[in-house]
Amino acid sequence: MSSTTLRPAITDQPHACLINGTWSDGEAEDVISVIDPATEELTAELSAASVPQAHNAIRYARNAFDSGIWSRRSPLERSNVLHDLADRFERDADRFAELLVAEIGSPVSLVRAGQVDGAIELLRWFADAAARGPQQGFEEVLPVHRRPVTSRSVLLNEPAGVVAAITAYNFPLLLLIRKLGGALAAGCTTVVMPSPRAPLSTIELMRLLPEAGVPGGVVNLVVGGPQVGMALSTSPLVDMITFTGSRAVGQAVMAHAATGIKKVVLELGGKSANIVLPGAKVEPSVRPSLLRYSLNAGQACGATTRTFVPRADYERYVEESQRVFAELVVGDPRNPTTVVGPLIHASLEASVKGYIDRAVDAGAVVEASARVCEQKGYYVAPQLIGNVTNDSEISREELFGPVGVIMPFDSVEEAIAKANDSRLGLNANIWGPTPEAMNVARHLRTGTVTINGGGGGRQDVPWGGYGESGIGREAGEAGFQEFFEVKHVQWPV
């Protein structure tokens, strides 16, 4: 087999490595196979990057940072380059949408808005942030200090250094921009490692970097397996690691980073609550609640998969769920009527179905379910499961599939306690009168709360969670600040 085999309709000769501005095939023995999750057909094969190639990429990122080729450019120059990159990204938006349908099965009806456009908007936000700097500016002059001598001080916000950016497969472009956009805006250099299950859209974006004027070595790419990830997280030349993925891998990244006391930002998922308060209009809340954990086939860390409803409203909620699911189109992502597509891989399909089977064996009831028409592909029907407790496995673990649970409550205090009874605290949604919902929101231990569905996606707000949902924040001002170190300079006057 040649080092790269690909259906020409997708892209031209993707390589596993971009190092110092030069593309090359991976040198590891492992082969990365990208499978179309809707057809189970091979989309691409790449020879994986090797550990020596990963170390080489890190060295070039280190050299690029230390030379100042990017970090010492003016904020406006970095901003202009990022805006140029965003223009080219938007120019090729349809191309990126095509790639995402092929590599992750995102439905064509939703892929632009749900996957591509948000990433472009976030890149533009970081481009603007690059020009103005973090919220307190690149330099913050402090008041005069007079004990024991009169002195002046300034706080300098300086780029963190070399950033290893490791992304997940479910929203490959958005997750990439959360990391790469912030790093470049701050003046950092990077080594990017996308999920080997969905590397194609990331590879395609890397092709735009030289067009936009990003110097070679500032952004490097390695597509490889766990050993490559370990090389990134243990290298003494890396200053910061930003990772999105599973809790188990996040723990490993954190442990590896500890050997060098590296700065770490982790976004590790959730088991988020959806609370319907007494007095809420039940029927209008159902469809958006079900879609919140069904879109992208449930492969979303912020999916609100635990629904709590007043006991008196339980049956009404279930009946409306049955009606909504009966109308939901689940199938071929290339069909414009499809709302929910496949899962990324056969192993995830088996895992999600295993959770469902174990729950039913333990007494759970599938209260409502959609229907999958396809014969091929890695599909799990979106469904709502009842007769479970907050301690049930299916209520505790993040499935990463289109499956939610529903539980009744008898008081708002009970609902809050159950919502907070999780080691994860990433997201939540509340339905009900706004003043009551705001009061509940203040009591939830979670990084984001939407009320009555919230609003449109904002690029100026942070994303991240409490507890085992991670460390630090991505996007927004708080996420941008993660890519800086603060230096205090003081002198007598």
C-alpha positions as CSV (number, residue, x, y, z in Angstrom):
1,M,0.0,0.0,0.0
2,S,1.3,3.5,-0.7
3,S,1.7,5.9,2.2
4,T,-1.5,7.7,1.2
5,T,-4.7,6.4,-0.5
6,L,-7.7,8.6,-1.0
7,R,-10.9,9.0,-2.9
8,P,-10.1,12.0,-5.2
9,A,-13.5,13.5,-4.5
10,I,-12.5,14.4,-1.0
11,T,-9.1,16.2,-1.2
12,D,-5.7,15.8,-2.8
13,Q,-3.0,13.7,-1.1
14,P,-3.5,14.5,2.6
15,H,-0.3,14.0,4.6
16,A,0.0,13.2,8.3
17,C,2.6,15.9,9.0
18,L,3.2,19.6,8.4
19,I,6.5,20.5,9.9
20,N,8.2,23.8,9.5
21,G,5.9,24.6,6.5
22,T,6.7,21.3,4.7
23,W,4.2,18.5,4.2
24,S,5.3,14.9,4.5
25,D,3.9,11.4,5.0
26,G,3.9,9.8,8.4
27,E,6.8,7.5,9.2
28,A,5.1,5.2,11.8
29,E,4.1,1.7,11.0
30,D,0.5,2.4,12.0
31,V,-2.1,3.3,9.3
32,I,-4.8,5.9,10.0
33,S,-8.1,4.8,8.3
34,V,-10.8,7.5,8.0
35,I,-14.1,5.7,7.5
36,D,-17.3,7.3,6.3
37,P,-19.6,6.6,9.2
38,A,-22.7,6.6,7.1
39,T,-21.5,4.1,4.5
40,E,-18.8,2.2,6.4
41,E,-16.6,2.8,3.3
42,L,-13.0,3.9,3.4
43,T,-12.6,7.6,2.8
44,A,-8.8,7.9,3.3
45,E,-5.8,6.1,4.6
46,L,-2.7,7.9,5.9
47,S,0.5,6.6,7.3
48,A,0.6,7.9,10.9
49,A,3.1,10.4,12.2
50,S,6.0,8.9,14.2
51,V,7.3,9.9,17.6
52,P,10.5,11.3,16.1
53,Q,8.4,13.4,13.7
54,A,6.4,14.7,16.7
55,H,9.6,15.8,18.4
56,N,10.8,17.4,15.2
57,A,7.5,19.4,15.0
58,I,8.0,20.5,18.6
59,R,11.6,21.6,17.9
60,Y,10.5,23.8,15.0
61,A,7.6,25.3,17.0
62,R,10.2,26.0,19.8
63,N,12.6,27.6,17.3
64,A,9.8,29.7,15.7
65,F,8.7,31.0,19.1
66,D,12.2,31.7,20.4
67,S,13.1,33.5,17.2
68,G,10.2,35.9,17.6
69,I,9.0,35.3,14.0
70,W,5.4,35.4,15.2
71,S,5.5,36.4,18.9
72,R,7.3,39.7,18.2
73,R,5.0,40.7,15.3
74,S,2.8,43.6,16.2
75,P,-0.7,42.8,17.5
76,L,-2.2,44.4,14.4
77,E,0.0,42.3,12.1
78,R,-1.1,39.1,13.8
79,S,-4.7,40.3,13.6
80,N,-4.5,40.9,9.9
81,V,-3.1,37.5,9.2
82,L,-5.9,35.8,11.2
83,H,-8.5,37.9,9.4
84,D,-6.9,36.8,6.1
85,L,-7.1,33.2,7.3
86,A,-10.8,33.6,8.2
87,D,-11.5,35.1,4.7
88,R,-10.0,32.0,3.1
89,F,-11.8,29.7,5.5
90,E,-15.1,31.3,4.6
91,R,-14.2,31.2,0.9
92,D,-13.8,27.4,1.2
93,A,-16.7,26.8,3.6
94,D,-18.6,24.5,1.3
95,R,-15.5,22.4,0.9
96,F,-15.1,22.1,4.6
97,A,-18.8,21.1,5.0
98,E,-18.3,18.4,2.4
99,L,-15.3,17.0,4.3
100,L,-17.2,17.0,7.6
101,V,-20.1,15.1,6.1
102,A,-17.6,12.5,4.9
103,E,-15.4,12.1,8.0
104,I,-17.9,12.6,10.9
105,G,-21.3,12.1,9.3
106,S,-22.6,15.5,10.2
107,P,-25.9,16.0,8.2
108,V,-25.6,18.3,5.2
109,S,-28.7,20.2,6.5
110,L,-26.8,21.3,9.6
111,V,-23.1,21.1,8.9
112,R,-22.6,24.7,7.8
113,A,-24.4,26.3,10.8
114,G,-23.5,23.6,13.3
115,Q,-19.9,23.0,12.3
116,V,-18.3,25.5,9.9
117,D,-19.8,28.9,10.4
118,G,-19.3,29.0,14.1
119,A,-15.6,28.2,13.6
120,I,-15.2,31.0,11.1
121,E,-17.0,33.5,13.5
122,L,-14.7,32.4,16.4
123,L,-11.6,32.8,14.2
124,R,-12.7,36.4,13.4
125,W,-13.3,37.1,17.1
126,F,-9.7,35.9,17.9
127,A,-8.4,38.1,15.0
128,D,-10.0,41.1,16.6
129,A,-8.7,40.0,20.0
130,A,-5.2,39.8,18.6
131,A,-5.2,43.5,17.8
132,R,-6.5,44.7,21.2
133,G,-4.9,42.1,23.4
134,P,-6.4,40.4,26.5
135,Q,-9.0,42.3,28.5
136,Q,-6.6,44.2,30.6
137,G,-4.3,44.9,27.6
138,F,-0.8,43.8,26.9
139,E,0.5,46.1,29.6
140,E,-1.4,47.1,32.7
141,V,0.1,50.0,34.7
142,L,-0.6,49.6,38.5
143,P,-1.0,52.4,41.0
144,V,2.1,53.8,42.7
145,H,3.2,51.7,45.8
146,R,4.9,53.6,48.7
147,R,6.2,51.0,51.2
148,P,9.0,50.8,52.0
149,V,10.0,53.0,49.0
150,T,8.0,54.6,46.3
151,S,7.8,52.4,43.3
152,R,5.9,51.8,40.1
153,S,4.8,48.5,38.6
154,V,3.5,47.2,35.3
155,L,1.9,43.8,34.5
156,L,3.0,42.5,31.1
157,N,0.8,39.9,29.4
158,E,3.2,37.8,27.2
159,P,2.5,34.7,25.0
160,A,2.7,31.4,26.9
161,G,5.1,29.9,24.4
162,V,4.8,26.6,22.5
163,V,1.3,25.1,22.7
164,A,0.4,21.5,22.0
165,A,-3.2,21.6,20.8
166,I,-5.0,18.2,20.8
167,T,-8.5,18.1,19.5
168,A,-11.5,15.7,19.5
169,Y,-13.4,14.4,16.4
170,N,-16.9,15.6,17.1
171,F,-16.5,19.3,16.2
172,P,-13.0,19.2,14.6
173,L,-12.9,22.7,13.2
174,L,-14.5,24.5,16.1
175,L,-12.3,22.8,18.6
176,L,-9.3,23.5,16.4
177,I,-10.1,27.2,16.2
178,R,-10.7,27.4,20.0
179,K,-7.1,26.4,20.4
180,L,-5.2,27.5,17.4
181,G,-7.1,30.9,17.1
182,G,-6.3,31.8,20.7
183,A,-2.7,30.6,20.5
184,L,-2.0,32.6,17.3
185,A,-3.8,35.7,18.5
186,A,-1.6,35.7,21.7
187,G,1.6,35.2,19.8
188,C,2.2,31.5,20.6
189,T,3.5,28.8,18.3
190,T,1.8,25.4,18.1
191,V,1.9,21.7,17.3
192,V,-1.6,20.5,16.4
193,M,-2.8,16.9,16.8
194,P,-6.3,16.2,15.6
195,S,-8.2,13.1,16.3
196,P,-7.0,10.4,14.0
197,R,-10.7,9.5,13.4
198,A,-11.4,12.8,11.7
199,P,-8.2,14.6,10.5
200,L,-9.2,15.6,7.0
201,S,-10.9,19.0,7.8
202,T,-7.9,20.0,10.0
203,I,-5.5,19.0,7.3
204,E,-7.4,21.1,4.8
205,L,-7.3,24.1,7.1
206,M,-3.6,23.8,7.5
207,R,-3.3,24.2,3.8
208,L,-4.6,27.7,4.1
209,L,-2.0,28.9,6.6
210,P,0.8,29.8,4.1
211,E,-1.8,31.5,1.8
212,A,-2.7,33.7,4.8
213,G,0.9,34.5,5.7
214,V,1.5,32.3,8.7
215,P,5.3,31.6,8.7
216,G,6.5,28.0,8.5
217,G,7.1,26.5,11.9
218,V,4.6,28.7,13.7
219,V,1.9,26.0,13.2
220,N,2.9,22.4,12.8
221,L,0.7,19.3,12.4
222,V,1.1,15.7,13.4
223,V,-1.6,13.1,12.9
224,G,-0.8,10.1,15.0
225,G,-1.7,7.7,17.8
226,P,-1.4,7.8,21.6
227,Q,2.4,7.7,21.5
228,V,2.5,10.9,19.5
229,G,0.1,12.5,22.0
230,M,2.4,11.4,24.8
231,A,5.4,12.9,23.1
232,L,3.6,16.3,22.9
233,S,2.5,16.2,26.6
234,T,5.8,15.2,28.0
235,S,8.2,17.2,25.8
236,P,10.3,19.8,27.8
237,L,10.0,22.1,24.8
238,V,6.2,22.5,25.2
239,D,5.0,25.1,27.6
240,M,1.2,24.5,27.4
241,I,-1.2,21.8,26.5
242,T,-4.8,22.4,25.5
243,F,-6.8,19.2,25.1
244,T,-10.4,18.3,24.3
245,G,-11.5,14.7,24.7
246,S,-12.4,12.0,27.2
247,R,-11.9,12.1,30.9
248,A,-9.6,9.1,30.8
249,V,-7.3,10.6,28.2
250,G,-7.5,14.0,29.9
251,Q,-6.2,12.4,33.1
252,A,-3.3,10.9,31.2
253,V,-2.5,14.2,29.6
254,M,-2.5,15.9,33.0
255,A,-0.3,13.3,34.5
256,H,2.2,13.5,31.6
257,A,2.2,17.3,31.8
258,A,2.9,17.2,35.5
259,T,6.4,15.8,34.8
260,G,7.3,19.2,33.4
261,I,4.8,21.3,35.4
262,K,3.2,22.5,32.2
263,K,0.2,24.7,31.9
264,V,-2.9,22.6,31.1
265,V,-6.3,23.5,29.7
266,L,-8.7,20.5,29.6
267,E,-12.2,20.2,28.3
268,L,-13.4,16.7,29.2
269,G,-17.1,16.4,28.7
270,G,-20.3,16.4,30.7
271,K,-23.5,14.7,31.8
272,S,-25.5,17.8,31.8
273,A,-28.9,18.5,33.3
274,N,-32.1,19.7,31.6
275,I,-34.6,21.0,34.2
276,V,-38.3,21.7,33.5
277,L,-39.5,23.8,36.4
278,P,-43.1,23.8,37.8
279,G,-45.1,26.3,35.8
280,A,-43.1,25.8,32.6
281,K,-44.9,25.2,29.3
282,V,-44.1,21.5,28.9
283,E,-44.8,20.8,25.3
284,P,-42.7,23.6,23.8
285,S,-39.8,22.5,25.9
286,V,-39.6,19.0,24.5
287,R,-38.4,19.3,20.9
288,P,-35.5,21.6,21.7
289,S,-34.6,19.5,24.7
290,L,-34.5,16.3,22.7
291,L,-32.5,17.9,19.9
292,R,-29.9,19.2,22.4
293,Y,-28.8,15.6,22.9
294,S,-29.6,14.2,19.5
295,L,-28.0,16.6,17.1
296,N,-24.5,15.5,15.9
297,A,-25.8,12.1,17.0
298,G,-25.3,13.0,20.6
299,Q,-21.5,13.5,20.1
300,A,-21.4,16.8,22.0
301,C,-19.8,17.2,25.4
302,G,-22.4,19.8,26.4
303,A,-25.4,17.6,25.5
304,T,-28.1,18.0,28.2
305,T,-28.8,14.3,28.6
306,R,-30.4,14.2,32.1
307,T,-33.9,15.6,32.1
308,F,-35.7,16.4,35.3
309,V,-39.4,17.1,35.2
310,P,-42.1,17.7,37.9
311,R,-43.8,14.4,38.6
312,A,-47.1,15.8,37.5
313,D,-45.7,16.6,34.1
314,Y,-43.9,13.4,33.5
315,E,-46.5,11.7,31.3
316,R,-47.1,14.8,29.2
317,Y,-43.3,15.2,28.6
318,V,-43.1,11.5,27.5
319,E,-46.1,11.7,25.2
320,E,-44.7,14.8,23.4
321,S,-41.3,13.1,23.2
322,Q,-43.0,10.2,21.4
323,R,-44.6,12.6,18.9
324,V,-41.3,14.5,18.2
325,F,-39.2,11.4,17.8
326,A,-41.8,9.9,15.4
327,E,-41.1,12.9,13.1
328,L,-37.4,13.0,13.4
329,V,-35.4,11.9,10.3
330,V,-32.4,9.8,11.2
331,G,-30.3,8.5,8.4
332,D,-28.1,9.4,5.4
333,P,-26.3,12.7,6.3
334,R,-26.3,13.6,2.6
335,N,-30.1,13.7,2.5
336,P,-31.2,17.3,3.1
337,T,-34.1,16.2,5.2
338,T,-31.9,14.3,7.7
339,V,-31.6,15.8,11.2
340,V,-29.5,13.1,12.9
341,G,-26.7,11.2,11.3
342,P,-24.5,8.3,12.4
343,L,-22.0,8.0,15.1
344,I,-18.3,8.2,14.2
345,H,-17.3,4.6,14.5
346,A,-18.5,1.0,15.0
347,S,-16.9,0.8,18.5
348,L,-18.9,3.9,19.7
349,E,-22.1,2.4,18.3
350,A,-21.5,-0.8,20.2
351,S,-20.6,1.1,23.4
352,V,-23.8,3.3,23.3
353,K,-26.0,0.3,22.6
354,G,-24.3,-1.6,25.4
355,Y,-25.3,1.2,27.9
356,I,-28.9,1.0,26.7
357,D,-29.0,-2.8,26.9
358,R,-27.6,-2.8,30.4
359,A,-30.1,-0.1,31.5
360,V,-33.0,-2.0,30.1
361,D,-31.8,-5.3,31.7
362,A,-31.8,-3.4,35.0
363,G,-35.4,-2.3,34.6
364,A,-35.2,0.9,32.6
365,V,-37.9,1.7,30.0
366,V,-37.4,3.2,26.6
367,E,-40.1,5.9,26.9
368,A,-39.7,7.3,23.4
369,S,-37.5,6.5,20.4
370,A,-36.9,7.6,16.8
371,R,-36.4,5.2,14.0
372,V,-33.3,4.5,11.8
373,C,-34.0,3.5,8.2
374,E,-30.5,2.9,7.1
375,Q,-29.0,-0.6,6.7
376,K,-25.4,0.5,6.7
377,G,-23.7,3.0,9.0
378,Y,-23.0,3.4,12.7
379,Y,-26.5,4.5,13.8
380,V,-28.2,4.6,17.2
381,A,-31.8,5.8,17.3
382,P,-32.3,8.9,19.4
383,Q,-34.2,7.9,22.5
384,L,-35.5,8.9,25.9
385,I,-35.1,6.4,28.8
386,G,-37.1,6.4,32.0
387,N,-37.5,4.3,35.1
388,V,-33.9,5.1,36.1
389,T,-32.3,6.8,39.1
390,N,-29.7,9.4,39.3
391,D,-27.3,6.7,40.4
392,S,-27.9,4.4,37.4
393,E,-25.0,3.8,35.1
394,I,-26.8,5.4,32.2
395,S,-27.4,8.5,34.3
396,R,-23.8,8.9,35.5
397,E,-21.7,8.1,32.4
398,E,-21.2,10.2,29.3
399,L,-22.4,8.0,26.5
400,F,-21.5,10.3,23.6
401,G,-24.6,9.1,21.7
402,P,-28.2,10.4,21.2
403,V,-29.6,9.0,24.4
404,G,-31.2,10.9,27.3
405,V,-32.7,9.8,30.6
406,I,-35.8,11.3,32.3
407,M,-36.5,11.4,36.0
408,P,-39.4,13.0,38.0
409,F,-38.9,15.3,40.9
410,D,-41.1,16.6,43.7
411,S,-39.4,19.9,44.6
412,V,-37.1,22.3,42.9
413,E,-34.6,21.8,45.7
414,E,-34.6,18.1,44.8
415,A,-34.0,18.9,41.1
416,I,-31.1,21.1,41.9
417,A,-29.5,18.5,44.2
418,K,-29.9,15.8,41.5
419,A,-28.5,18.1,38.8
420,N,-25.5,18.8,41.0
421,D,-25.0,15.2,41.9
422,S,-22.5,14.5,39.2
423,R,-18.7,14.5,39.0
424,L,-19.1,16.5,35.8
425,G,-20.3,20.1,35.5
426,L,-20.1,21.5,32.0
427,N,-23.6,22.6,30.9
428,A,-27.2,22.9,31.9
429,N,-30.6,24.1,30.6
430,I,-33.6,25.3,32.5
431,W,-37.2,25.7,31.3
432,G,-39.6,28.0,33.3
433,P,-40.3,31.6,34.3
434,T,-37.1,33.5,34.0
435,P,-36.8,34.8,37.6
436,E,-37.3,31.3,39.0
437,A,-34.9,29.9,36.4
438,M,-32.3,32.5,37.2
439,N,-32.4,31.5,40.9
440,V,-31.9,27.9,40.0
441,A,-29.1,28.8,37.6
442,R,-27.2,30.4,40.5
443,H,-27.3,27.2,42.4
444,L,-26.0,24.9,39.6
445,R,-22.4,23.8,39.7
446,T,-21.8,24.1,36.0
447,G,-19.8,26.2,33.6
448,T,-22.7,27.2,31.3
449,V,-26.5,27.5,31.9
450,T,-29.1,28.4,29.3
451,I,-32.6,29.4,30.2
452,N,-35.5,28.6,28.0
453,G,-33.2,27.6,25.2
454,G,-30.8,30.5,25.6
455,G,-29.9,32.3,22.4
456,G,-27.5,32.3,19.5
457,G,-23.9,31.2,19.7
458,R,-21.7,33.8,21.2
459,Q,-17.9,33.9,20.5
460,D,-17.1,36.3,23.4
461,V,-18.1,33.9,26.2
462,P,-15.9,31.1,27.7
463,W,-16.6,27.4,27.5
464,G,-15.5,25.0,30.2
465,G,-16.8,23.3,33.4
466,Y,-16.6,22.5,37.0
467,G,-15.3,19.3,38.6
468,E,-14.1,16.6,36.3
469,S,-15.4,18.5,33.2
470,G,-12.0,20.0,33.0
471,I,-9.6,22.8,33.9
472,G,-9.5,26.3,32.5
473,R,-11.7,27.8,29.8
474,E,-11.7,28.0,26.0
475,A,-12.9,30.9,23.8
476,G,-14.1,34.2,25.1
477,E,-11.9,36.5,27.2
478,A,-11.2,33.8,29.8
479,G,-10.2,31.4,27.0
480,F,-8.0,34.0,25.3
481,Q,-6.2,34.8,28.6
482,E,-5.2,31.1,29.0
483,F,-2.6,31.7,26.2
484,F,-0.7,34.4,28.2
485,E,1.7,34.5,31.1
486,V,1.7,37.5,33.4
487,K,5.0,39.2,34.3
488,H,5.3,41.8,37.0
489,V,7.9,44.5,36.5
490,Q,8.7,46.9,39.4
491,W,11.1,49.8,39.8
492,P,11.7,52.6,42.4
493,V,10.9,56.2,41.5
